[in-house]
């Protein structure tokens, strides 16, 4: 599914359909420097579809099959991409999206944007940082070079990507202090106590700053990227059970 952003960049999305009439509609914002085809994202979308939910997984600018250069990304472009994906998904199905799910950095983006999207009934974060700027720790050894030259290639989980100074500055300047109390809809925080990339303390901070209704579930044996399929299936079942009264069937 093509997704056109206001700045003229076309993103790429895949709609995963369940059998029968969907019981709800969900959009997934993938982890930092990943893509819609990242294994955990694909498995989660399929597992949610097995629960009867129609799902959109998509690529942010410069990743996967999306147009543009990732090196030109910033906090603002991420927000614009996510908003454009929700708009395109709602138009494609003819129904409003019920849940926004964000994995890792995608979770921070979901928290930052969700309060401005009236159609959303709830938000789910998976291994999300409490601040967008936490993502810069993944390439802190190259931070000085990025600031001095304007950009640099960094290795993220075996993938080489270009990081620009604007991206670093934009995420470090952003905070969720206002977004979390103003979220205005139910929040489900999923996080592993064993997460070595984004520590469990981030989940505590998100949960404490958000207002009720809010829920937290510890993913006891999972890792940051949900590399084991059984953990992805478990997360899908948790989300479906938690969001049962929030989902709006397509009828």
ChimeraX attribute file (.defattr): number of C-alpha atoms within 10 A of each C-alpha:
attribute: neighborCount
match mode: 1-to-1
recipient: residues
	/A:1	15
	/A:2	15
	/A:3	22
	/A:4	17
	/A:5	19
	/A:6	12
	/A:7	9
	/A:8	10
	/A:9	16
	/A:10	21
	/A:11	24
	/A:12	21
	/A:13	23
	/A:14	17
	/A:15	18
	/A:16	19
	/A:17	19
	/A:18	20
	/A:19	12
	/A:20	9
	/A:21	13
	/A:22	19
	/A:23	18
	/A:24	26
	/A:25	27
	/A:26	26
	/A:27	24
	/A:28	28
	/A:29	30
	/A:30	27
	/A:31	25
	/A:32	17
	/A:33	23
	/A:34	20
	/A:35	24
	/A:36	25
	/A:37	18
	/A:38	16
	/A:39	17
	/A:40	22
	/A:41	23
	/A:42	18
	/A:43	21
	/A:44	23
	/A:45	29
	/A:46	21
	/A:47	23
	/A:48	26
	/A:49	23
	/A:50	17
	/A:51	20
	/A:52	20
	/A:53	29
	/A:54	26
	/A:55	27
	/A:56	24
	/A:57	26
	/A:58	29
	/A:59	28
	/A:60	35
	/A:61	27
	/A:62	21
	/A:63	21
	/A:64	18
	/A:65	17
	/A:66	21
	/A:67	17
	/A:68	16
	/A:69	15
	/A:70	19
	/A:71	19
	/A:72	16
	/A:73	21
	/A:74	20
	/A:75	21
	/A:76	11
	/A:77	18
	/A:78	18
	/A:79	17
	/A:80	18
	/A:81	25
	/A:82	25
	/A:83	19
	/A:84	18
	/A:85	28
	/A:86	23
	/A:87	17
	/A:88	19
	/A:89	26
	/A:90	17
	/A:91	12
	/A:92	13
	/A:93	13
	/A:94	10
	/A:95	16
	/A:96	21
	/A:97	27
	/A:98	23
	/A:99	26
	/A:100	29
	/A:101	22
	/A:102	23
	/A:103	27
	/A:104	25
	/A:105	25
	/A:106	28
	/A:107	29
	/A:108	27
	/A:109	27
	/A:110	26
	/A:111	28
	/A:112	23
	/A:113	18
	/A:114	25
	/A:115	19
	/A:116	14
	/A:117	14
	/A:118	12
	/A:119	15
	/A:120	22
	/A:121	21
	/A:122	25
	/A:123	26
	/A:124	25
	/A:125	28
	/A:126	27
	/A:127	32
	/A:128	32
	/A:129	27
	/A:130	27
	/A:131	23
	/A:132	25
	/A:133	20
	/A:134	17
	/A:135	20
	/A:136	17
	/A:137	12
	/A:138	15
	/A:139	15
	/A:140	12
	/A:141	11
	/A:142	17
	/A:143	19
	/A:144	14
	/A:145	14
	/A:146	21
	/A:147	15
	/A:148	10
	/A:149	10
	/A:150	13
	/A:151	21
	/A:152	18
	/A:153	16
	/A:154	19
	/A:155	14
	/A:156	13
	/A:157	10
	/A:158	7
	/A:159	10
	/A:160	11
	/A:161	17
	/A:162	17
	/A:163	26
	/A:164	21
	/A:165	21
	/A:166	18
	/A:167	21
	/A:168	21
	/A:169	15
	/A:170	15
	/A:171	18
	/A:172	16
	/A:173	11
	/A:174	13
	/A:175	15
	/A:176	19
	/A:177	14
	/A:178	11
	/A:179	17
	/A:180	21
	/A:181	15
	/A:182	17
	/A:183	22
	/A:184	20
	/A:185	18
	/A:186	20
	/A:187	27
	/A:188	21
	/A:189	20
	/A:190	22
	/A:191	29
	/A:192	21
	/A:193	19
	/A:194	16
	/A:195	18
	/A:196	10
	/A:197	17
	/A:198	23
	/A:199	18
	/A:200	20
	/A:201	14
	/A:202	17
	/A:203	24
	/A:204	14
	/A:205	13
	/A:206	24
	/A:207	19
	/A:208	13
	/A:209	16
	/A:210	23
	/A:211	16
	/A:212	14
	/A:213	11
	/A:214	16
	/A:215	14
	/A:216	16
	/A:217	14
	/A:218	15
	/A:219	20
	/A:220	12
	/A:221	12
	/A:222	20
	/A:223	19
	/A:224	21
	/A:225	18
	/A:226	23
	/A:227	13
	/A:228	14
	/A:229	14
	/A:230	13
	/A:231	19
	/A:232	24
	/A:233	21
	/A:234	14
	/A:235	21
	/A:236	22
	/A:237	17
	/A:238	16
	/A:239	19
	/A:240	19
	/A:241	11
	/A:242	17
	/A:243	21
	/A:244	12
	/A:245	9
	/A:246	16
	/A:247	21
	/A:248	18
	/A:249	15
	/A:250	16
	/A:251	7
